[in-house]
Amino acid sequence: MSLSSKEYFIRETGKSIKRNGIMSFASVSTVAVSLLVLGLFLLMYLNTDNLAKYLEGQVEMTVYLEDTATGEEVAEMREKLKKMEGVVQVTEVTKAMAMERFKNRLGDQATLLKALGKDNPFPFSFEVQVDRPERIKALVSQVEHWPKVETAKFGQEVVEHLFALTKVMRIGGAVLIVFLCFATLFIIINTIRLTVFARRREVVIMKYVGATDWFIRWPFLLEGMTLGLGGGIIACAVVDLIYVSLSGRLHTTFAFFPVLPSWPTLLYADIFILACGTLIGALGSYLSLKKFLRV
């Protein structure tokens, strides 16, 4: 492609957008709304996936020791747990710490513990965090048979329900994003098709005078990419504004909720939206023009 051809295509693209101002505005608006919905659902999916990872990260194994375990046996067991495959952190919970936690849970009813006197019924324990929650069950089956281990627990029913929930969240989110991508493509193709249809005579005349398919196609492709990019920029601005506002409110109202930070989350989302807008605009123009080139 020569330099003069490139200049011609760019010049024709600009002229076409200005000449068909109403259709161009309609196309950009449609693209912006479609990509806005897609972008918001993408951020929702990313935060849902982050929430799933956070919940899975809270799954841990608790190893309760017998009261007869000596200091050396406790230290040996701690090192043994740390060396197990998949274990990322081992936290000691002494009898005094366990009692204090229980008091905090009781709140105003902590005075009931006075009946125990100086007795502390809570055992010494280890809280074990792993890199993948799927390892928990296998680790428990090993550890519960160790000497001086009274029992090892991980809340099997809760973990299994959690795995099922996070799986549904991830698969459902991914399916929804794919569906929205196709829906956005369908809407944009039909919008750009109206623009191409309005200029069908121009295409036919250029075809009759000997212009090649790609010579005719390039200005339309550039126009579609420009309109798609313009809609993407508008969508990015609105998506960023909404996300910053909502994430700020969530942090204020629900400090414990694991919301992804604006940076670099919005950067990745914006790149995705702009790429989708540009590519879908080009693809929409290509598919819409295909019919009119068959002369």
Secondary structure, DSSP 8 states (H G I E B T S, - for coil): --HHHHHHHHHHHHHHHHHTHHHHHHHHHHHHHHHHHHHHHHHHHHHHHHHHHHHHHT-EEEEEE-TT--HHHHHHHHHHHHTSTTEEEEEEE-HHHHHHHHHHHHGGGGGGGGGGTT------EEEEEESSGGGHHHHHHHHTTSTTEEEEE--HHHHHHHHHHHHHHHHHHHHHHHHHHHHHHHHHHHHHHHHHHHTHHHHHHHHHTT--HHHHHHHHHHHHHHHHHHHHHHHHHHHHHHHHHHHHHHHHH-TTS----HHHHHHHHHHHHHHHHHHHHHHHHHHHHHGGG--
